[in-house]
Structure formats: structure tokens, C-alpha cells
Amino acid sequence: MRSVLVATVLLPGMLAPAMLPSFALSPIVPPQDAIEGETPQSLVADGVPAPSIERDAYVALPPQAAIGGRTYEPALFAQYTRASPEGWWRPVAGPVTSVYGPRRLICNGAGCSSPFHEGVDFGDACGTPVRATNAGTVTSVGDAGAFGQRVVVDHGGGVSSSYGHLQTASFEVAEGDVVDGGDTLALVGRTGVVTGCHLDLKFTVDGAYVDPADFLAARGVDAIKR
């Protein structure tokens, strides 16, 4: 009886592997991309094939550190550290905080702003170096009242740029100096009619103000408010 009982219990377990379907013990298949001569499978979602992606076609761009450990969007930081293909530079890497056009009045001890903003404001930390947007000759350096401490550069061909609200005593240039694009003019400040640290950039063409965002966009530099 004992032998019959043991056989009854053990025999099914011994026979089970042989009775399982053949795929139950199928060999391990290497990954698709490891099979010589084969190509990776393509996927289709909602009837649309997924695009073919090549590993080497992409480059990771982590945020870049600049003055005081502040981080910036990689694309904007890149435009601050090298010229566009057209040879123009972003004056600071900070984002645009105020655009060209009508805006509310701002008043303080230095006076009041204009109801029409003739430039573009870039928000950035006080003490951040301000770069010349292109080569030219410095035509003005000093206190400009409501515009604060300011530098003006003549780029030739009727084009001038001005950099306002600069930090007091931070000028790196003097009137008559010839500068290259990317040269440091002064440091971001909060002089004149302001509510905080920023750079006010303006452009004139033949003496008339133009929208800096449009002007720079045509020269490969991003000055659009996000």
C-alpha cells in the first residue's frame, strides 16, 4: 500500500515536464538588435508608424550654469556665449520679461516710464555681464535719467543699440571705444525707473525705434517672451 501511495503522488510530477507544450521550455531568444542581419521592429500606434530614431542624432543639453550659479535655458545660454550664424549676440541669457509696445506706467524717484515700451527687457541677476549685440563704436556712456546708467553703440548703416538700467560704476567701455560683438559693456543693474534687476535693450534704425525681437530674430537671435 505504501509503494502504491508513493507512486501515485510522484509519478504525475515526473511526467508533467514531458507533457507540457513545447514552448514552455523554449530557449532564450536574444534581443532583436542582437540578431545579425535583422533590423529593429517598427511600431504603429493609431495607424501612424513611429519615426525611425537614430541614437547619434540627438544631443543632451542640460541647463548651463552662469554668474552666481544661476541656470538658464540651454538655447538662450548658447546665444549668449557665441554669435549667431549672422554674427549677432544675445546681450544676456535671461528670459524676456517685457516686450516692445504699450504697457503700464512705472514711477519711482528717478521719474516715470513711457506708456509705450520702445525696447525689450531681459530679466537677469544684478551683476550679470551685458554683451554687445554686434561690433560698433560706443557713442554714449553714463546716466540717462529714467533709463538709468546706459551704454549706446553705433553699429553703422544707421543701426544703434542701447543698453539701459546698468549697474552704477560697472562700465567696461568708454565713449569712442570700438567693440566687437560679445564684448562686455557693463553689468546688469537696477538704475533709473525700474522694479528690479534687468536689462533694457533698444534698437534704432535711421533714428527710429524698432522692435528688438523682430530685429534680432532676423539676425538669428531669440528675444521672444515665452
C-alpha positions as CSV (number, residue, x, y, z in Angstrom):
1,M,0.0,0.0,0.0
2,R,2.8,2.4,0.9
3,S,4.5,1.8,-2.5
4,V,1.3,2.4,-4.4
5,L,0.7,5.7,-2.5
6,V,4.2,7.0,-3.3
7,A,3.9,6.1,-6.9
8,T,0.5,7.8,-7.1
9,V,2.0,11.1,-5.7
10,L,5.3,11.3,-7.5
11,L,4.5,9.8,-10.9
12,P,2.4,12.8,-12.2
13,G,5.1,15.3,-11.2
14,M,7.8,13.3,-13.0
15,L,5.7,13.1,-16.2
16,A,4.5,16.7,-16.2
17,P,7.5,18.3,-17.9
18,A,7.3,15.8,-20.8
19,M,3.6,16.6,-21.2
20,L,3.9,20.4,-21.3
21,P,3.6,22.2,-24.6
22,S,6.9,22.6,-26.4
23,F,7.0,26.4,-25.9
24,A,7.0,26.0,-22.1
25,L,10.7,25.2,-22.2
26,S,11.7,27.2,-25.3
27,P,15.3,28.5,-25.4
28,I,16.0,32.2,-24.5
29,V,15.9,34.4,-27.7
30,P,18.5,37.2,-27.9
31,P,17.2,40.8,-28.2
32,Q,16.1,41.8,-31.7
33,D,19.0,44.2,-32.2
34,A,21.5,41.4,-31.4
35,I,20.4,39.2,-34.2
36,E,22.8,39.6,-37.1
37,G,21.2,40.7,-40.3
38,E,17.9,41.7,-38.7
39,T,16.5,45.3,-38.3
40,P,14.7,46.6,-35.3
41,Q,10.9,46.2,-35.4
42,S,8.7,49.2,-36.2
43,L,5.7,50.1,-34.2
44,V,2.4,51.5,-35.3
45,A,0.1,53.5,-33.0
46,D,-3.3,54.6,-34.1
47,G,-2.4,53.8,-37.7
48,V,0.7,56.1,-37.7
49,P,4.2,54.5,-37.9
50,A,6.6,55.5,-35.2
51,P,9.5,57.5,-36.7
52,S,12.9,55.8,-37.1
53,I,15.2,57.2,-34.4
54,E,19.0,57.1,-34.6
55,R,20.8,57.2,-31.4
56,D,23.5,59.6,-32.6
57,A,21.0,62.1,-34.0
58,Y,20.3,63.6,-30.6
59,V,22.5,65.6,-28.1
60,A,21.5,66.1,-24.4
61,L,21.7,69.8,-23.4
62,P,21.4,70.2,-19.7
63,P,20.8,73.6,-18.2
64,Q,24.0,75.7,-18.2
65,A,25.4,77.5,-15.1
66,A,26.5,81.1,-15.3
67,I,27.0,84.0,-13.0
68,G,26.3,83.2,-9.4
69,G,25.3,79.6,-10.2
70,R,22.2,80.7,-11.9
71,T,20.8,78.3,-14.6
72,Y,19.4,79.3,-18.0
73,E,17.7,77.6,-20.9
74,P,20.4,75.9,-22.9
75,A,19.4,77.5,-26.2
76,L,19.4,81.0,-24.7
77,F,22.7,80.4,-22.9
78,A,24.2,79.3,-26.2
79,Q,23.2,82.5,-27.9
80,Y,24.8,84.4,-25.0
81,T,28.1,82.6,-25.3
82,R,28.5,82.5,-29.1
83,A,27.4,84.6,-32.1
84,S,24.5,83.6,-34.3
85,P,25.4,82.5,-37.9
86,E,24.6,86.1,-38.9
87,G,27.2,87.3,-36.3
88,W,24.8,88.8,-33.6
89,W,24.7,88.1,-29.9
90,R,22.1,87.9,-27.1
91,P,23.1,90.5,-24.6
92,V,22.2,88.4,-21.5
93,A,21.0,84.8,-21.2
94,G,18.0,85.7,-19.0
95,P,14.4,85.5,-20.4
96,V,12.4,88.3,-21.9
97,T,10.2,89.9,-19.2
98,S,8.7,92.8,-21.0
99,V,8.1,93.3,-24.8
100,Y,8.0,96.1,-27.2
101,G,4.7,98.0,-27.2
102,P,2.2,99.6,-24.8
103,R,2.5,98.9,-21.1
104,R,1.5,100.3,-17.7
105,L,3.4,103.3,-16.3
106,I,6.1,102.7,-13.7
107,C,7.2,105.6,-11.5
108,N,9.8,106.0,-8.8
109,G,12.3,108.6,-7.5
110,A,14.0,108.7,-10.9
111,G,10.8,109.6,-12.8
112,C,8.2,107.7,-14.8
113,S,8.4,105.3,-17.7
114,S,6.8,105.8,-21.1
115,P,3.4,104.3,-21.7
116,F,5.0,102.7,-24.9
117,H,8.0,100.5,-24.3
118,E,10.4,101.1,-27.1
119,G,12.6,98.2,-26.1
120,V,12.7,94.6,-24.8
121,D,13.5,93.8,-21.1
122,F,15.6,90.8,-20.2
123,G,15.3,89.6,-16.6
124,D,18.6,88.7,-15.1
125,A,20.6,89.0,-11.9
126,C,22.3,92.2,-11.0
127,G,26.0,91.9,-11.8
128,T,25.5,89.7,-14.9
129,P,27.8,90.9,-17.7
130,V,26.0,92.6,-20.6
131,R,27.4,91.8,-24.1
132,A,27.4,94.0,-27.2
133,T,25.0,92.6,-29.7
134,N,27.3,93.3,-32.6
135,A,30.5,95.2,-33.4
136,G,30.4,99.0,-33.3
137,T,31.6,102.2,-31.8
138,V,30.5,103.3,-28.3
139,T,28.8,106.7,-28.7
140,S,27.4,107.3,-25.2
141,V,28.2,106.1,-21.6
142,G,26.6,107.4,-18.5
143,D,23.5,108.4,-16.6
144,A,20.4,108.6,-18.9
145,G,17.8,109.6,-16.3
146,A,14.8,107.3,-16.4
147,F,16.8,104.8,-18.5
148,G,19.4,104.6,-15.7
149,Q,23.1,104.1,-16.4
150,R,23.3,103.3,-20.1
151,V,25.6,102.5,-23.0
152,V,24.8,103.2,-26.7
153,V,26.7,101.5,-29.5
154,D,26.6,102.6,-33.2
155,H,26.8,99.6,-35.4
156,G,27.0,101.5,-38.7
157,G,24.5,101.6,-41.5
158,G,22.1,103.7,-39.4
159,V,21.7,101.0,-36.7
160,S,22.3,101.7,-33.0
161,S,21.7,99.7,-29.8
162,S,21.3,100.9,-26.3
163,Y,21.6,99.0,-23.0
164,G,19.8,100.6,-20.1
165,H,19.4,100.3,-16.3
166,L,23.0,99.2,-15.9
167,Q,24.8,98.8,-12.6
168,T,26.4,102.0,-11.3
169,A,30.2,102.2,-11.9
170,S,30.2,98.9,-13.9
171,F,31.1,100.3,-17.3
172,E,33.8,98.3,-19.2
173,V,33.9,100.8,-22.1
174,A,34.2,104.5,-22.7
175,E,32.8,106.8,-25.3
176,G,34.8,106.3,-28.6
177,D,35.8,102.7,-27.9
178,V,35.4,100.2,-30.7
179,V,33.8,96.9,-29.5
180,D,33.3,93.5,-31.0
181,G,30.0,91.5,-30.8
182,G,30.1,89.6,-27.5
183,D,32.3,92.1,-25.7
184,T,31.2,93.0,-22.1
185,L,29.9,96.6,-21.9
186,A,28.8,96.7,-18.3
187,L,26.8,94.8,-15.7
188,V,23.0,94.3,-15.3
189,G,21.7,96.7,-12.7
190,R,18.5,98.4,-11.4
191,T,19.2,102.1,-12.0
192,G,16.6,104.6,-13.4
193,V,12.9,103.7,-13.4
194,V,12.8,100.0,-12.6
195,T,11.1,97.5,-10.4
196,G,14.1,95.0,-10.3
197,C,17.3,93.9,-11.9
198,H,17.1,93.7,-15.7
199,L,18.5,94.9,-19.0
200,D,16.5,97.2,-21.3
201,L,17.7,96.7,-24.9
202,K,16.6,99.1,-27.6
203,F,17.5,99.4,-31.3
204,T,17.1,102.4,-33.6
205,V,17.3,102.2,-37.4
206,D,17.9,105.6,-39.1
207,G,16.9,107.2,-35.8
208,A,13.6,105.4,-35.4
209,Y,12.9,102.7,-32.7
210,V,12.2,99.2,-33.9
211,D,11.0,96.1,-32.1
212,P,14.2,94.4,-30.8
213,A,12.5,91.0,-31.0
214,D,11.9,91.3,-34.8
215,F,15.3,92.9,-35.4
216,L,17.2,90.2,-33.6
217,A,15.1,87.4,-35.0
218,A,16.1,88.4,-38.5
219,R,19.7,88.0,-37.3
220,G,19.4,84.6,-35.7
221,V,18.9,85.7,-32.0
222,D,15.8,84.8,-29.9
223,A,14.3,87.7,-28.0
224,I,10.7,86.4,-27.8
225,K,8.8,86.3,-24.5
226,R,7.8,82.8,-23.6
